[in-house]
Structure formats: C-alpha cells, structure tokens
C-alpha cells in the first residue's frame, strides 16, 4: 500500500476527541471534575474542554450521525487533499465535509475495518503569526 503522505505529512496530530452524550449536563460535570477545568465552550449543542492543546468535546447530537463511541479527529492543513488521498487508499466517507463554525471544517470516514475517524481543518489564517 502506498504512503498517504501529502507534502511532509498528512496529519498534524490529534485535534480533538468527541464523545457522544445522552446527558450533556451529567457528562459536562463529570469531565469538569475529572479534568479540573471549566469548559471553554458551553452551549446546549456542544461542550468543549481544552486539555494540553487537544479538545475534548461532548456532542448530544452525535447519535443522530450514527456515532455511538468517541471519535478522534486528526488535524490537517488541506482537508480536501487529505480526503482524496484517504479515499484512494480505501477509506469511505461516513459524513461529508461540513463547516462547524468559525472556519473549521470536519469530515468523518470509515477505515478498511469500519472504524470511524475524522479530519479537522482549522480556519486558514492569513497575515497572522499564530
């Protein structure tokens, strides 16, 4: 099987792990106690915590997307090129590329064994030193 490398590398580390939740308030309280930090984002449709640069998210709507277990999202600088390469390697799209706000794009796919994983592309900053 050929390498999935694009440029120097396709993936830039894990960006986030999103947990489905059937009780957002209970799970938010658990993770706040377990992590020792308050959520940086707290809305009825999503709660997010930052842990050493990685996001732990709680999604009460994940079950509607067929997600019943945590999903890891790998960061990429070009979600379209990464998706194309992964499809060529045998992955299949689970949920197509969509915007989740603030310029962030995500897509979920299934690997050859049916495991769901995701890609995340953050907003492309221009003229910024960040």
Secondary structure, DSSP 4 states (H G I P E B T S, - for coil): ------TT-S--SEEEEEEE-S-HHHHHHHHHHHHTS--SEEETTEEEEEETTEEEEEETTGGGGT--S-EEEEE-S-HHHHHHHHHHHT-EEEEEEEEEETTEEEEEEE-TTS-EEEEEE----SS---
